[in-house]
Every structure is written in C-alpha cells, then in structure tokens.
Amino acid sequence: MIFRQLFEPLSNTYTYLLGCDETRQAVLIDPVITSTDGYLAEIGHLGLNLIYSVETHIHSGPHHRRA
C-alpha cells in the first residue's frame, strides 16, 4: 500500500492519497481543487493511475481558511 498525507496550507486541509502496489490504482480523499496540479504530479511520480476522488465532507464558503 502506498500512502501519502498531503497538506494544503491556504485552506489548512489534509488530503490523502492511497495507492495499490500491485494494480497501481489510486484514490484521492478530500482533495482541494486548487491543488489539482500538485496531486496529479505526485500521482504521476509514483506511477499510479487515479481511479477515484472521494469527498468525505464539504466546506461551504471561506470559513475553513485561515485569516
């Protein structure tokens, strides 16, 4: 199993990348839309294929951003 905890400082959000060593399939959990390029770069660097993106909860508005 491949596991990465990715932090996005502007929204103070953690995103998780899980991948399978055998199938090279991956899932991204709670991604931040503005960090898509970084996620795709990491997925490519690891030689994974993104199969799913999962949101476990939503943020409505800027309340989750640091001032």
PyMOL commands that place a pseudoatom at each C-alpha (Angstrom):
pseudoatom trace, name=CA, resn=MET, resi=1, chain=A, elem=C, hetatm=0, pos=[0.000, 0.000, 0.000]
pseudoatom trace, name=CA, resn=ILE, resi=2, chain=A, elem=C, hetatm=0, pos=[1.121, 3.487, -0.869]
pseudoatom trace, name=CA, resn=PHE, resi=3, chain=A, elem=C, hetatm=0, pos=[0.022, 6.255, 1.489]
pseudoatom trace, name=CA, resn=ARG, resi=4, chain=A, elem=C, hetatm=0, pos=[0.664, 9.974, 1.327]
pseudoatom trace, name=CA, resn=GLN, resi=5, chain=A, elem=C, hetatm=0, pos=[-0.717, 12.713, 3.559]
pseudoatom trace, name=CA, resn=LEU, resi=6, chain=A, elem=C, hetatm=0, pos=[-0.706, 15.949, 1.570]
pseudoatom trace, name=CA, resn=PHE, resi=7, chain=A, elem=C, hetatm=0, pos=[-1.192, 19.333, 3.255]
pseudoatom trace, name=CA, resn=GLU, resi=8, chain=A, elem=C, hetatm=0, pos=[-2.650, 22.436, 1.593]
pseudoatom trace, name=CA, resn=PRO, resi=9, chain=A, elem=C, hetatm=0, pos=[-1.721, 25.429, 3.803]
pseudoatom trace, name=CA, resn=LEU, resi=10, chain=A, elem=C, hetatm=0, pos=[-4.120, 28.093, 2.469]
pseudoatom trace, name=CA, resn=SER, resi=11, chain=A, elem=C, hetatm=0, pos=[-7.199, 26.078, 3.414]
pseudoatom trace, name=CA, resn=ASN, resi=12, chain=A, elem=C, hetatm=0, pos=[-5.426, 24.225, 6.237]
pseudoatom trace, name=CA, resn=THR, resi=13, chain=A, elem=C, hetatm=0, pos=[-6.608, 20.963, 4.678]
pseudoatom trace, name=CA, resn=TYR, resi=14, chain=A, elem=C, hetatm=0, pos=[-5.165, 17.467, 4.593]
pseudoatom trace, name=CA, resn=THR, resi=15, chain=A, elem=C, hetatm=0, pos=[-5.687, 15.302, 1.527]
pseudoatom trace, name=CA, resn=TYR, resi=16, chain=A, elem=C, hetatm=0, pos=[-4.882, 11.609, 1.487]
pseudoatom trace, name=CA, resn=LEU, resi=17, chain=A, elem=C, hetatm=0, pos=[-3.556, 9.566, -1.409]
pseudoatom trace, name=CA, resn=LEU, resi=18, chain=A, elem=C, hetatm=0, pos=[-3.905, 5.788, -1.208]
pseudoatom trace, name=CA, resn=GLY, resi=19, chain=A, elem=C, hetatm=0, pos=[-2.463, 3.526, -3.864]
pseudoatom trace, name=CA, resn=CYS, resi=20, chain=A, elem=C, hetatm=0, pos=[-2.098, -0.185, -4.537]
pseudoatom trace, name=CA, resn=ASP, resi=21, chain=A, elem=C, hetatm=0, pos=[1.425, -1.507, -5.135]
pseudoatom trace, name=CA, resn=GLU, resi=22, chain=A, elem=C, hetatm=0, pos=[0.129, -4.286, -7.373]
pseudoatom trace, name=CA, resn=THR, resi=23, chain=A, elem=C, hetatm=0, pos=[-2.588, -2.675, -9.525]
pseudoatom trace, name=CA, resn=ARG, resi=24, chain=A, elem=C, hetatm=0, pos=[-1.108, 0.884, -9.411]
pseudoatom trace, name=CA, resn=GLN, resi=25, chain=A, elem=C, hetatm=0, pos=[-4.644, 2.212, -8.868]
pseudoatom trace, name=CA, resn=ALA, resi=26, chain=A, elem=C, hetatm=0, pos=[-5.135, 5.157, -6.531]
pseudoatom trace, name=CA, resn=VAL, resi=27, chain=A, elem=C, hetatm=0, pos=[-7.798, 7.103, -4.693]
pseudoatom trace, name=CA, resn=LEU, resi=28, chain=A, elem=C, hetatm=0, pos=[-7.571, 10.729, -3.558]
pseudoatom trace, name=CA, resn=ILE, resi=29, chain=A, elem=C, hetatm=0, pos=[-9.510, 11.576, -0.393]
pseudoatom trace, name=CA, resn=ASP, resi=30, chain=A, elem=C, hetatm=0, pos=[-10.681, 15.135, 0.340]
pseudoatom trace, name=CA, resn=PRO, resi=31, chain=A, elem=C, hetatm=0, pos=[-8.744, 16.960, -2.399]
pseudoatom trace, name=CA, resn=VAL, resi=32, chain=A, elem=C, hetatm=0, pos=[-8.551, 20.751, -2.599]
pseudoatom trace, name=CA, resn=ILE, resi=33, chain=A, elem=C, hetatm=0, pos=[-9.475, 21.900, -6.111]
pseudoatom trace, name=CA, resn=THR, resi=34, chain=A, elem=C, hetatm=0, pos=[-6.678, 24.469, -6.314]
pseudoatom trace, name=CA, resn=SER, resi=35, chain=A, elem=C, hetatm=0, pos=[-4.059, 21.760, -5.650]
pseudoatom trace, name=CA, resn=THR, resi=36, chain=A, elem=C, hetatm=0, pos=[-5.062, 19.501, -8.547]
pseudoatom trace, name=CA, resn=ASP, resi=37, chain=A, elem=C, hetatm=0, pos=[-1.805, 20.000, -10.483]
pseudoatom trace, name=CA, resn=GLY, resi=38, chain=A, elem=C, hetatm=0, pos=[0.270, 19.055, -7.434]
pseudoatom trace, name=CA, resn=TYR, resi=39, chain=A, elem=C, hetatm=0, pos=[-1.807, 15.942, -6.798]
pseudoatom trace, name=CA, resn=LEU, resi=40, chain=A, elem=C, hetatm=0, pos=[-1.513, 14.820, -10.402]
pseudoatom trace, name=CA, resn=ALA, resi=41, chain=A, elem=C, hetatm=0, pos=[2.250, 15.388, -10.310]
pseudoatom trace, name=CA, resn=GLU, resi=42, chain=A, elem=C, hetatm=0, pos=[2.598, 13.228, -7.183]
pseudoatom trace, name=CA, resn=ILE, resi=43, chain=A, elem=C, hetatm=0, pos=[0.363, 10.527, -8.661]
pseudoatom trace, name=CA, resn=GLY, resi=44, chain=A, elem=C, hetatm=0, pos=[2.454, 10.517, -11.841]
pseudoatom trace, name=CA, resn=HIS, resi=45, chain=A, elem=C, hetatm=0, pos=[5.723, 10.495, -9.882]
pseudoatom trace, name=CA, resn=LEU, resi=46, chain=A, elem=C, hetatm=0, pos=[4.536, 7.397, -8.022]
pseudoatom trace, name=CA, resn=GLY, resi=47, chain=A, elem=C, hetatm=0, pos=[3.441, 5.714, -11.259]
pseudoatom trace, name=CA, resn=LEU, resi=48, chain=A, elem=C, hetatm=0, pos=[-0.185, 5.475, -10.156]
pseudoatom trace, name=CA, resn=ASN, resi=49, chain=A, elem=C, hetatm=0, pos=[-3.475, 5.761, -12.043]
pseudoatom trace, name=CA, resn=LEU, resi=50, chain=A, elem=C, hetatm=0, pos=[-6.129, 7.841, -10.297]
pseudoatom trace, name=CA, resn=ILE, resi=51, chain=A, elem=C, hetatm=0, pos=[-9.360, 5.850, -10.252]
pseudoatom trace, name=CA, resn=TYR, resi=52, chain=A, elem=C, hetatm=0, pos=[-11.461, 7.746, -7.689]
pseudoatom trace, name=CA, resn=SER, resi=53, chain=A, elem=C, hetatm=0, pos=[-11.633, 11.038, -5.868]
pseudoatom trace, name=CA, resn=VAL, resi=54, chain=A, elem=C, hetatm=0, pos=[-13.690, 10.982, -2.673]
pseudoatom trace, name=CA, resn=GLU, resi=55, chain=A, elem=C, hetatm=0, pos=[-15.112, 13.848, -0.621]
pseudoatom trace, name=CA, resn=THR, resi=56, chain=A, elem=C, hetatm=0, pos=[-15.856, 12.871, 2.974]
pseudoatom trace, name=CA, resn=HIS, resi=57, chain=A, elem=C, hetatm=0, pos=[-17.323, 16.290, 3.785]
pseudoatom trace, name=CA, resn=ILE, resi=58, chain=A, elem=C, hetatm=0, pos=[-17.748, 19.716, 2.205]
pseudoatom trace, name=CA, resn=HIS, resi=59, chain=A, elem=C, hetatm=0, pos=[-16.735, 23.214, 3.167]
pseudoatom trace, name=CA, resn=SER, resi=60, chain=A, elem=C, hetatm=0, pos=[-19.256, 25.949, 2.485]
pseudoatom trace, name=CA, resn=GLY, resi=61, chain=A, elem=C, hetatm=0, pos=[-17.577, 29.257, 1.955]
pseudoatom trace, name=CA, resn=PRO, resi=62, chain=A, elem=C, hetatm=0, pos=[-14.344, 30.621, 3.371]
pseudoatom trace, name=CA, resn=HIS, resi=63, chain=A, elem=C, hetatm=0, pos=[-14.917, 29.567, 6.985]
pseudoatom trace, name=CA, resn=HIS, resi=64, chain=A, elem=C, hetatm=0, pos=[-12.185, 26.961, 6.752]
pseudoatom trace, name=CA, resn=ARG, resi=65, chain=A, elem=C, hetatm=0, pos=[-9.497, 29.394, 5.627]
pseudoatom trace, name=CA, resn=ARG, resi=66, chain=A, elem=C, hetatm=0, pos=[-7.021, 30.958, 7.974]
pseudoatom trace, name=CA, resn=ALA, resi=67, chain=A, elem=C, hetatm=0, pos=[-7.073, 34.731, 8.266]
for i in range(1, 67): cmd.bond("trace and resi %d" % i, "trace and resi %d" % (i + 1))
show_as sticks, trace
zoom trace
